[in-house]
Amino acid sequence: MKRSSLLLALLLLLSSARAVQQTLLERKLWLTLPDAPLAFEVPAASYPSLSPATRLRLSTPDGTVPLILTGVLEGGWSLLLSVSELLPVAGGPALPARNVRYRVNGGTWLTADGTPQVLYTALGPTPPGDPVRLRLEFELKVPARASFGGYWLDLAYSALAF
C-alpha cells in the first residue's frame, strides 16, 4: 500500500465516531469534537510538483470537523479557533497557518493566521437539549514543492465571555 493511501486509511480508522469533550470558561461552556488526528493528504499522483492553485480538503470521511457547543453562560460568549503551523507527515519544513482557509457551516472562507479567531458568538445559554452544531471545513493552499504524504492540522479552541 502506498504511504499516502496508508495515511488516509489510518485517518479514516481513527476518525470513526470517537469524540472528546473540552470544558471552557470555568465549566460553563462545553465543546464536543472528534478525537482523531486531522491532516491534509498530498496525493501521490501529484507529487512532487503541484499546481500553485492546488487546494486540498481535509482527510476526514466527509472533509469536515463537526463541533457541538453547550453553554450555561448568562452573558455573551465567543468560541475561538487557533490554527498552528502545519507539520509535514513525512518530515521537512512546516507550512505557515496562513496557507489554511476555513469556513463555518458553509459560510465565507476565512484565512487562518496563527492567532485566535472568532468562530461563533452567542448571548446567553444554549437551549436545553438543543446544543449549537457547527461544521468546520478546511482547505490547504499547497506550495509547489509540497512534502510527500501530507500535513498535520493542529487546532486549538478557546472561549471568551463578555
Order of alpha helices (4+ residues) and beta strands (2+ residues): alpha-beta-beta-beta-beta-beta-beta-beta-beta-beta-beta-beta-beta-beta
